[in-house]
Amino acid sequence: ADGDRVPALVIGSGYGGAVAALRLTQAGIPTQIVEMGRSWDTPGSDGKIFCGMLNPDKRSMRLADKTDQPVSNFMGFGINKSIDRYVGVLDSERFSGIKVYQGRGVGGGSLVNGGMAVTPKRNYFEEILPSVDSNEMYNKYFPRANTGLGVNNIDQAWFESTEWYKFARTGRKTAQRSGFTTAFVPNVYDFEYMKKEAAGQVTKSGLGGEVIYGNNAGKKSLDKTYLAQAAATGKLTITTLHRVTKVAPATGSGYSVTMEQIDEQGNVVATKVVTADRVFFAAGSVGTSKLLVSMKAQGHLPNLSSQVGEGWGNNGNIMVGRANHMWDATGSKQATIPTMGIDNWADPAAPIFAEIAPLPAGLETYVSLYLAITKNPERARFQFNSGTGKVDLTWAQSQNQKGIDMAKKVFDKINQKEGTIYRTDLFGVYKTWGDDFTYHPLGGVLLNKATDNFGRLPEYPGLYVVDGSLVPGNVGVNPFVTITALAERNMDKIISSDIQ
Ligand code: FDA
């Protein structure tokens, strides 16, 4: 409530925020999470918490009049649908050169993501974060993160036989015929539950067209793992539908945190100020960077490092679809949960790791869809715009060309070998590459650059960064395992050195 004083306040409830909250509460510290999204625990009038992808309603997207799917078109038609403005679960935040998809609600990105739980390649992790002890990461914190997140693997015999993963087998077969390596990818979706879905024993979620607008079952999102454990300590409070707008030193000690309470249509209904001894920024790469850049520019945290706002990247995300021959069908039934990737990372001419993505349209499309993580070296910065009072991101769409070139080498080769072509109807009309959005925003407040080697903002004792903004723009794989493990490492240090 307005005027309260709390020992620890966490801004945001995604991966970084959930780890911080668990480790703080386990150390006995009463902790308050402030989350701008809603708590996704109450069913709507249809008895479901989340809506599906083929029948989206107001719950799908945050404060939008229309859905804004990454695959926006099909055979010449726009496939987005009108919806009522509401604090929906998926946000597409638009900057001048890119739109950034993010999850909104208790659990952050874990509510909307594909659950792919990938530990990065060790040599690349060492390259991007040389100040981090990689022995400790790979022996202790990556295993801890995988356990805490509930990561599991698909039963390979089932994968080979089920109609639901025909799309992945076709993607694998066509990649292998061109000499590319493929690999199974672990996930936080419970594959035992999925088998029961296939057998008709439980309600379908991953086999029922649910993922980017939330899964009603099967997925171990953070509200079921880290946040549930933190709540069980009795020391956690979560305040939803509150958006932090300002953090500044309080008179005396600690920090005053200003937040706007919003209603379910996004209108501001109250402004509150809470004082916190310690503040953990976990608003995600975009949220944390925007807050810190504007606090520095507006003179509320003027001494922050000039590195704040630097080093942002899109994890090289590029999407593309291929048209298979009629004899290489991808199936009218497709699981929404990816389990297979093309791993070409070691090839310096075309370093990509491409997820073989589903296109669960409910009909046979013959499309192989891929979300490629390319080793695109381009970076951008967040900048305060004094004219608008908002924070801009300098990323230009042309910065994706290097990523497209890498992906094109791989998929051109597959097309040549197969005698197939790209689909040009999925990301617009006559547009091959999905290069105007990212699922994987990373960086903006880099570890050991804008913060110290453990996420502390050294100019302001008691302020910490714990989310994806610490990761320098690209990790070569889907990022949440890395974000979780780094948060585990940094919280270990912070709790033992600063708090106990
Ligand atoms: P995250 O974005 O999770 O959490 C930030 C939280 O802070 C949000 O809940 C937000 O509402 C809140 N917030 C922001 N600003 C605030 C403010 N001012 N006040 C209060 N609250 C605020 N990754 C992966 O590894 N495997 C995968 O399969 C996928 N798939 C995927 C699909 C889709 C559709 C998306 C959008 C993303 C993915 N990802 C993914 C990416 C992954 O979800 C992402 O990297 C993490 O969620 C980032 O974790 P963070 O803790 O950094 O922030």
Residues whose N, C-alpha, C, O or C-beta is under 5 A from the ligand:
A	BS01	FDA	I11 G12 S13 G14 Y15 G16 G17 V34 E35 M36 G37 Y101 Q102 G103 R104 G105 G107 G108 G109 S110 V112 N113 G114 G115 M116 A117 I212 H242 R243 V244 A282 A283 G284 S285 G287 Y439 H440 D467 G468 S469 N478 P479 F480 V481 I483
